Amino acid sequence: MSEIRNFDIFFYNDLIVCPDCMKNFKVHKQTYRIKETFMYVLYEYDEFLERLFFQYKEQRDIVLKDVFFNSHQYLSKTFKHYCVCSLCSSDAKRMERGFEPVVDIYATLGVFVHSPFYKKENVKQSSKSRLERAHIKDVLALKEMYPLPKKKKILLVDDVCTTGNTLYAALDLIHPDCIFVIAAHPLWIKANKENIVVKSKGFW
């Protein structure tokens, strides 16, 4: 299989990703120190993942939620030690899609995913300039009186880190013990190469 033309070919029996398709996932598996917090990045974001996320989120091909952690189910053992808190879509976007993409992806690891954030308005980060994205802190807010387990460390999760501004805003609001993202943009990776932690305990 030399080229991916239709994501229907992702699946064989029991929703297992075929070996040829798995080669398209650019595994990164690096740990960064961001604002004194460890951040774990599973993949490097590229055109392949961009198309995959688009089909999953915007074309509502919800069965694709299973592919992101298909070969990384071992992560579930570590995730279960945390209170997993995801970033969110706006209410308008959630109503349009009919599901919450990030929550559903991480739920495939067999963990309960909390949603303590909300957006004050519908903001599409990809359509904004770098300067406009920096103002996401004025849009993202924490729900009042949202109950979180007190005995577990908090793990903040998201799907894609592009500039990091949304994650940084959430970090300031909830003060998580660590962060995990499915993929990070190459420009973010390049800008943060000095923040890579060579030796760290965690998900890898």
Contacts in CASP RR format, 6 or more apart in sequence:
PFRMAT RR
TARGET T0000
AUTHOR 0000-0000-0000
METHOD contacts of the structure
MODEL  1
MSEIRNFDIFFYNDLIVCPDCMKNFKVHKQTYRIKETFMYVLYEYDEFLE
RLFFQYKEQRDIVLKDVFFNSHQYLSKTFKHYCVCSLCSSDAKRMERGFE
PVVDIYATLGVFVHSPFYKKENVKQSSKSRLERAHIKDVLALKEMYPLPK
KKKILLVDDVCTTGNTLYAALDLIHPDCIFVIAAHPLWIKANKENIVVKS
KGFW
1 9 0 8 1.000
1 18 0 8 1.000
1 20 0 8 1.000
1 21 0 8 1.000
4 21 0 8 1.000
4 24 0 8 1.000
4 48 0 8 1.000
7 51 0 8 1.000
7 52 0 8 1.000
7 55 0 8 1.000
7 61 0 8 1.000
7 64 0 8 1.000
9 18 0 8 1.000
9 21 0 8 1.000
10 17 0 8 1.000
10 18 0 8 1.000
10 21 0 8 1.000
10 64 0 8 1.000
10 67 0 8 1.000
11 17 0 8 1.000
11 18 0 8 1.000
11 63 0 8 1.000
12 18 0 8 1.000
15 63 0 8 1.000
15 66 0 8 1.000
15 70 0 8 1.000
16 70 0 8 1.000
17 67 0 8 1.000
17 70 0 8 1.000
17 71 0 8 1.000
22 70 0 8 1.000
22 71 0 8 1.000
24 48 0 8 1.000
25 43 0 8 1.000
25 48 0 8 1.000
25 49 0 8 1.000
25 71 0 8 1.000
26 43 0 8 1.000
26 44 0 8 1.000
26 46 0 8 1.000
26 48 0 8 1.000
26 49 0 8 1.000
27 42 0 8 1.000
27 43 0 8 1.000
27 44 0 8 1.000
28 41 0 8 1.000
28 42 0 8 1.000
28 43 0 8 1.000
28 44 0 8 1.000
28 183 0 8 1.000
28 184 0 8 1.000
28 189 0 8 1.000
29 41 0 8 1.000
29 42 0 8 1.000
29 204 0 8 1.000
30 40 0 8 1.000
30 41 0 8 1.000
30 189 0 8 1.000
30 196 0 8 1.000
31 38 0 8 1.000
31 39 0 8 1.000
31 40 0 8 1.000
31 41 0 8 1.000
31 196 0 8 1.000
31 197 0 8 1.000
31 200 0 8 1.000
31 202 0 8 1.000
31 203 0 8 1.000
31 204 0 8 1.000
32 38 0 8 1.000
32 39 0 8 1.000
32 40 0 8 1.000
32 41 0 8 1.000
32 192 0 8 1.000
32 195 0 8 1.000
32 196 0 8 1.000
32 197 0 8 1.000
33 39 0 8 1.000
33 195 0 8 1.000
33 197 0 8 1.000
34 167 0 8 1.000
34 168 0 8 1.000
34 171 0 8 1.000
34 179 0 8 1.000
34 192 0 8 1.000
34 195 0 8 1.000
35 168 0 8 1.000
35 171 0 8 1.000
37 171 0 8 1.000
37 176 0 8 1.000
37 177 0 8 1.000
37 178 0 8 1.000
37 179 0 8 1.000
38 178 0 8 1.000
38 179 0 8 1.000
38 197 0 8 1.000
38 200 0 8 1.000
38 202 0 8 1.000
39 161 0 8 1.000
39 167 0 8 1.000
39 178 0 8 1.000
39 179 0 8 1.000
39 180 0 8 1.000
39 181 0 8 1.000
40 178 0 8 1.000
40 179 0 8 1.000
40 180 0 8 1.000
40 181 0 8 1.000
40 202 0 8 1.000
40 203 0 8 1.000
40 204 0 8 1.000
41 161 0 8 1.000
41 181 0 8 1.000
41 183 0 8 1.000
41 184 0 8 1.000
41 189 0 8 1.000
42 68 0 8 1.000
42 72 0 8 1.000
42 180 0 8 1.000
42 181 0 8 1.000
42 182 0 8 1.000
42 183 0 8 1.000
43 49 0 8 1.000
43 182 0 8 1.000
43 183 0 8 1.000
43 184 0 8 1.000
44 183 0 8 1.000
44 184 0 8 1.000
44 186 0 8 1.000
44 189 0 8 1.000
45 160 0 8 1.000
45 161 0 8 1.000
45 162 0 8 1.000
45 183 0 8 1.000
45 184 0 8 1.000
45 185 0 8 1.000
45 186 0 8 1.000
46 186 0 8 1.000
49 160 0 8 1.000
49 183 0 8 1.000
52 64 0 8 1.000
52 67 0 8 1.000
53 159 0 8 1.000
53 160 0 8 1.000
55 61 0 8 1.000
55 64 0 8 1.000
56 62 0 8 1.000
56 64 0 8 1.000
56 65 0 8 1.000
56 101 0 8 1.000
57 97 0 8 1.000
57 101 0 8 1.000
58 97 0 8 1.000
60 97 0 8 1.000
60 98 0 8 1.000
60 99 0 8 1.000
62 99 0 8 1.000
62 104 0 8 1.000
65 101 0 8 1.000
65 104 0 8 1.000
65 105 0 8 1.000
65 107 0 8 1.000
65 108 0 8 1.000
66 108 0 8 1.000
68 105 0 8 1.000
68 108 0 8 1.000
68 182 0 8 1.000
69 75 0 8 1.000
69 105 0 8 1.000
69 108 0 8 1.000
69 109 0 8 1.000
73 109 0 8 1.000
75 109 0 8 1.000
75 203 0 8 1.000
76 109 0 8 1.000
76 110 0 8 1.000
76 111 0 8 1.000
78 202 0 8 1.000
78 203 0 8 1.000
79 106 0 8 1.000
79 109 0 8 1.000
79 110 0 8 1.000
79 111 0 8 1.000
79 155 0 8 1.000
80 110 0 8 1.000
80 111 0 8 1.000
81 152 0 8 1.000
81 153 0 8 1.000
82 111 0 8 1.000
82 152 0 8 1.000
82 153 0 8 1.000
82 154 0 8 1.000
82 155 0 8 1.000
82 177 0 8 1.000
82 178 0 8 1.000
83 114 0 8 1.000
83 148 0 8 1.000
83 149 0 8 1.000
83 152 0 8 1.000
83 153 0 8 1.000
83 154 0 8 1.000
83 155 0 8 1.000
84 106 0 8 1.000
84 111 0 8 1.000
84 112 0 8 1.000
84 113 0 8 1.000
84 114 0 8 1.000
84 155 0 8 1.000
84 157 0 8 1.000
85 113 0 8 1.000
85 114 0 8 1.000
85 115 0 8 1.000
85 116 0 8 1.000
85 117 0 8 1.000
85 148 0 8 1.000
85 154 0 8 1.000
85 155 0 8 1.000
85 156 0 8 1.000
85 157 0 8 1.000
85 174 0 8 1.000
85 176 0 8 1.000
86 100 0 8 1.000
86 102 0 8 1.000
86 103 0 8 1.000
86 106 0 8 1.000
86 113 0 8 1.000
86 114 0 8 1.000
86 115 0 8 1.000
86 117 0 8 1.000
86 156 0 8 1.000
86 157 0 8 1.000
86 158 0 8 1.000
87 102 0 8 1.000
87 117 0 8 1.000
87 140 0 8 1.000
87 156 0 8 1.000
87 157 0 8 1.000
87 158 0 8 1.000
87 166 0 8 1.000
87 167 0 8 1.000
87 170 0 8 1.000
88 94 0 8 1.000
88 100 0 8 1.000
88 102 0 8 1.000
88 115 0 8 1.000
88 117 0 8 1.000
88 118 0 8 1.000
88 119 0 8 1.000
89 97 0 8 1.000
89 100 0 8 1.000
89 101 0 8 1.000
89 102 0 8 1.000
89 119 0 8 1.000
90 119 0 8 1.000
90 121 0 8 1.000
90 122 0 8 1.000
90 123 0 8 1.000
91 118 0 8 1.000
91 119 0 8 1.000
91 122 0 8 1.000
92 122 0 8 1.000
93 122 0 8 1.000
94 100 0 8 1.000
100 115 0 8 1.000
101 159 0 8 1.000
102 113 0 8 1.000
102 157 0 8 1.000
102 158 0 8 1.000
102 159 0 8 1.000
103 113 0 8 1.000
103 115 0 8 1.000
105 159 0 8 1.000
105 182 0 8 1.000
106 113 0 8 1.000
106 157 0 8 1.000
107 113 0 8 1.000
113 157 0 8 1.000
114 146 0 8 1.000
114 148 0 8 1.000
116 142 0 8 1.000
116 143 0 8 1.000
116 146 0 8 1.000
116 148 0 8 1.000
116 174 0 8 1.000
117 140 0 8 1.000
117 141 0 8 1.000
117 142 0 8 1.000
117 143 0 8 1.000
117 170 0 8 1.000
117 173 0 8 1.000
117 174 0 8 1.000
118 140 0 8 1.000
118 141 0 8 1.000
118 142 0 8 1.000
118 143 0 8 1.000
119 139 0 8 1.000
119 140 0 8 1.000
119 141 0 8 1.000
120 138 0 8 1.000
120 139 0 8 1.000
120 140 0 8 1.000
120 141 0 8 1.000
121 139 0 8 1.000
123 136 0 8 1.000
123 139 0 8 1.000
125 133 0 8 1.000
125 136 0 8 1.000
125 162 0 8 1.000
125 163 0 8 1.000
125 165 0 8 1.000
125 166 0 8 1.000
126 162 0 8 1.000
130 163 0 8 1.000
133 162 0 8 1.000
133 163 0 8 1.000
133 165 0 8 1.000
133 166 0 8 1.000
134 163 0 8 1.000
134 165 0 8 1.000
136 165 0 8 1.000
136 166 0 8 1.000
136 169 0 8 1.000
137 165 0 8 1.000
137 168 0 8 1.000
137 169 0 8 1.000
137 172 0 8 1.000
140 166 0 8 1.000
140 169 0 8 1.000
140 170 0 8 1.000
140 173 0 8 1.000
141 173 0 8 1.000
142 173 0 8 1.000
142 174 0 8 1.000
148 154 0 8 1.000
153 176 0 8 1.000
153 177 0 8 1.000
153 178 0 8 1.000
154 174 0 8 1.000
154 175 0 8 1.000
154 176 0 8 1.000
154 177 0 8 1.000
155 176 0 8 1.000
155 177 0 8 1.000
155 178 0 8 1.000
155 179 0 8 1.000
155 180 0 8 1.000
156 167 0 8 1.000
156 170 0 8 1.000
156 171 0 8 1.000
156 174 0 8 1.000
156 176 0 8 1.000
156 178 0 8 1.000
156 179 0 8 1.000
156 180 0 8 1.000
157 179 0 8 1.000
157 180 0 8 1.000
157 181 0 8 1.000
158 166 0 8 1.000
158 167 0 8 1.000
158 170 0 8 1.000
158 179 0 8 1.000
158 181 0 8 1.000
158 182 0 8 1.000
159 181 0 8 1.000
159 182 0 8 1.000
159 183 0 8 1.000
160 181 0 8 1.000
160 182 0 8 1.000
160 183 0 8 1.000
160 184 0 8 1.000
160 185 0 8 1.000
161 167 0 8 1.000
161 181 0 8 1.000
161 183 0 8 1.000
161 184 0 8 1.000
161 185 0 8 1.000
161 188 0 8 1.000
162 185 0 8 1.000
162 188 0 8 1.000
163 185 0 8 1.000
163 188 0 8 1.000
164 188 0 8 1.000
167 179 0 8 1.000
167 181 0 8 1.000
170 176 0 8 1.000
171 179 0 8 1.000
178 202 0 8 1.000
180 203 0 8 1.000
END
